């Protein structure tokens, strides 16, 4: 899925990753959530899944953007 099809819930494009502004949280057109962050090795996830780590502040910003 192209990034252009996602709604960015956090960041303004001025973060440490420039316009990619990672870490970040996105919403898909189907309503699911996509998280961009540093790869985590906290544990080995099942095949086909991955772990990312994001700061709590990014998650709080996404929750505010969703109005939860």
Residue frames as qw, qx, qy, qz and C-alpha x, y, z in Angstrom:
[[0.000, 0.892, 0.453, 0.000, 0.00, 0.00, 0.00],
 [0.406, 0.493, -0.041, 0.769, 1.51, 3.37, -0.95],
 [0.278, -0.282, -0.481, 0.782, 2.12, 5.81, 1.90],
 [0.150, -0.074, -0.185, -0.968, -0.02, 8.36, 0.04],
 [0.528, -0.358, -0.625, -0.450, -3.08, 6.18, 0.74],
 [0.522, -0.382, -0.640, 0.414, -2.52, 6.44, 4.51],
 [0.192, -0.886, -0.109, -0.407, -3.70, 9.20, 6.84],
 [0.476, 0.216, -0.539, 0.661, -0.85, 10.38, 9.05],
 [0.511, -0.746, -0.413, -0.108, -2.06, 10.77, 12.63],
 [0.590, -0.712, 0.016, 0.380, 1.21, 12.01, 14.14],
 [0.552, -0.228, 0.319, 0.736, 4.15, 14.18, 13.23],
 [0.306, 0.858, 0.145, -0.387, 4.36, 17.10, 10.86],
 [0.788, 0.551, 0.053, 0.270, 7.19, 16.04, 8.55],
 [0.135, 0.870, -0.327, 0.345, 9.80, 18.04, 10.47],
 [0.828, -0.521, 0.206, -0.035, 11.09, 15.26, 12.74],
 [0.414, -0.610, 0.613, 0.286, 14.47, 13.56, 12.75],
 [0.576, 0.143, 0.742, 0.311, 13.54, 11.54, 9.65],
 [0.021, 0.128, -0.382, -0.915, 12.58, 14.59, 7.61],
 [0.554, 0.018, -0.244, -0.796, 9.40, 14.21, 5.59],
 [0.600, -0.087, -0.789, -0.102, 9.16, 10.52, 6.58],
 [0.352, -0.542, 0.280, -0.711, 8.98, 11.78, 10.21],
 [0.786, -0.194, -0.587, -0.009, 9.49, 8.45, 11.96],
 [0.082, 0.244, 0.965, -0.051, 8.33, 7.20, 14.38],
 [0.365, 0.039, -0.151, -0.918, 4.78, 7.73, 13.24],
 [0.354, 0.281, 0.856, -0.252, 1.26, 6.33, 13.33],
 [0.254, 0.097, -0.494, -0.826, -1.02, 6.10, 10.27],
 [0.597, 0.257, 0.607, -0.457, -4.61, 5.05, 9.62],
 [0.171, 0.030, 0.820, 0.546, -5.55, 3.02, 6.55],
 [0.403, -0.077, -0.321, -0.854, -8.65, 3.54, 4.44],
 [0.621, -0.271, -0.707, -0.202, -10.11, 0.41, 6.07],
 [0.525, -0.751, 0.013, -0.399, -9.58, 1.90, 9.54],
 [0.902, -0.252, -0.160, 0.312, -6.64, -0.20, 10.69],
 [0.238, -0.936, 0.234, 0.109, -3.49, 1.31, 12.19],
 [0.833, 0.352, -0.159, 0.395, 0.04, 1.21, 10.75],
 [0.477, -0.851, 0.127, 0.179, 2.97, 2.07, 13.04],
 [0.664, 0.594, -0.241, 0.384, 6.39, 3.24, 11.82],
 [0.481, -0.830, 0.264, -0.095, 9.24, 3.08, 14.30],
 [0.047, 0.626, -0.778, 0.024, 12.54, 1.54, 15.23],
 [0.794, 0.023, -0.586, -0.162, 12.71, -2.22, 14.76],
 [0.530, -0.575, 0.466, -0.415, 12.49, -3.94, 18.14],
 [0.563, 0.209, -0.800, 0.000, 14.02, -7.23, 19.16],
 [0.495, -0.391, 0.445, -0.635, 12.01, -7.54, 22.40],
 [0.665, -0.028, 0.735, -0.128, 10.91, -11.02, 21.31],
 [0.037, -0.105, 0.790, 0.602, 10.58, -13.01, 18.11],
 [0.595, 0.256, 0.217, -0.730, 7.09, -12.46, 16.65],
 [0.752, 0.249, 0.609, -0.025, 5.27, -15.07, 14.57],
 [0.398, 0.038, 0.595, 0.697, 6.21, -15.38, 10.92],
 [0.109, 0.615, 0.561, 0.543, 4.76, -12.55, 8.85],
 [0.309, -0.917, -0.247, -0.044, 4.64, -10.12, 11.80],
 [0.523, 0.367, -0.265, 0.722, 7.11, -7.53, 13.02],
 [0.443, -0.722, -0.387, 0.363, 7.76, -5.44, 16.10],
 [0.310, 0.588, -0.023, 0.747, 8.40, -1.71, 16.17],
 [0.422, -0.503, -0.473, 0.588, 9.08, 0.60, 19.08],
 [0.090, 0.682, 0.215, 0.693, 7.64, 4.11, 19.33],
 [0.101, 0.103, -0.501, 0.853, 7.76, 6.71, 22.11],
 [0.004, -0.536, -0.779, 0.327, 4.68, 7.00, 24.34],
 [0.099, 0.538, 0.074, -0.834, 4.26, 10.60, 23.19],
 [0.196, 0.151, -0.672, -0.698, 3.69, 9.42, 19.60],
 [0.174, -0.341, -0.921, -0.074, 1.00, 6.97, 20.71],
 [0.023, -0.579, -0.527, 0.622, -0.70, 9.68, 22.82],
 [0.136, 0.400, -0.254, -0.870, -0.67, 12.03, 19.81],
 [0.214, -0.059, -0.837, -0.500, -2.32, 9.34, 17.64],
 [0.130, -0.480, -0.837, 0.229, -5.01, 8.69, 20.26],
 [0.055, 0.565, 0.234, -0.789, -5.79, 12.43, 20.42],
 [0.168, 0.258, -0.527, -0.792, -5.95, 12.63, 16.62],
 [0.248, -0.215, -0.896, -0.299, -8.46, 9.76, 16.58],
 [0.440, -0.407, 0.016, -0.800, -10.54, 11.38, 19.32],
 [0.695, -0.201, -0.690, 0.016, -10.37, 8.30, 21.57]]
